[in-house]
Amino acid sequence: MISKLSLRIPLAALALALLTSFARPTQPSPMQVSTESPMRVSRHFAAGLEYLRVEPPDVAPDAELPMVVYLHGRGDRPPVLQGPLFDVDTPVRVILPRGPERFGDGYAWAPVSAHDGESEALVHALSDRSRMLAEAMHEWRRRHPTRGRPIVVGFSQGGMLAMTLSVHHPAAIARAFPVAGWLPPSLEPARFDPYAPHAPVVALHGADDAVLSATRTQRTLDRLSRLGYPVRFEAFDGAGHETDAAMRVRLRALLERSLRELPPSREAVGSS
């Protein structure tokens, strides 16, 4: 089912043409993109993934900034932002990777839906894409001066990837905020290592989600919490498979707090 992310901003015709033509560029060097976004947008390729880099126009391209990675849902595409992501006050560099699978008018991270639960194809895709994203995180930080590790926000299938990253590649990210996501039981870790790095998770979910039920996700987070993982589940009454206004307000607060907790410079990244 195509996810309907309420924060998606309608794109200009030129931006639509650009994003629907996503393919591996013949030249790996960055290619400047012309859009009607007031932000500075450029198009790049790393670790098998194509992505948009979005920065405030009044900040130097080589400035050291916090990085927020947004993972879109199934059938969606990287949005062209018309302002700071979730209206956070802190200047950030936003990375918008594109899912490698075509689906409808958009893209996907896995060839199948999670609506009916776990499947071999879904688990394989999440494992493979999370590995690609973990490699990409390191490459993005190498290319773009980054304060601390990336903060990941994901919706639906993107939220599932955010959860997978947090438990299987925690050293690649600072923390994850999955929205309407889920972690298949086969990908749940069997034990908790208190000496290993861990990426905290706050999962937001519509209580009336008919695509990925809130109960299913809550049970997953409860099991991870009992093992010792730093996870929290928050349900929103009246919300379905979406990011509604209340969830956006909560995301903004979570992001602002996380940005304040990042280390003061990239040299201090070990403390993030």
JOBELVEN-V230535 format. One line per field, one symbol per residue. ss: DSSP state (A for helix, B for strand, O for the rest). phi: phi as a letter, one per 40 degrees, with the letter a starting at -180 (. if undefined). A space follows every 50 residues. Layout:
ss->???
phi->???
This chain:
ss->OOOOOOOOOOOOAAAAAAAAOOOOOOOOOOBBOOOOOOOBBBBBBBOOBB BBBBBOOOOOOOOOBBBBBBBOOOOBOOOOOOOOAAAOOOOBBBBBBOOO BBBOOBBBOOOOOOOOOOOAAAAAAAAAAAAAAAAAAAAAAAAOOBOOOB BBBBBOAAAAAAAAAAAAOAAABBBBBBBOOOOOAAAOOOOOOOOOOOOB BBBBBBOOOOOOOAAAAAAAAAAAAAAOOOBBBBBBOOOOOOOOAAAAAA AAAAAAAAAAAOOOOAAAAAAO
phi->.ccbccccbdccdccccccccdacccbccdbcbbbcccccbbbaaafgbc abbbbcccbcdcccbcbbbbbcccgcaccccbiddffccccbbcbbcbdc ccafcbbacbcbccdchcaccccccccccccdccccdccccccbdbcgcc cbbbbfcccccccccccbbcccbcabbcbfbabddcccccabbccccbbd bbcbaccbcccbccccccccccccccchccbabbbbcgcbcabccccccc cccccdccccccccaccccccc
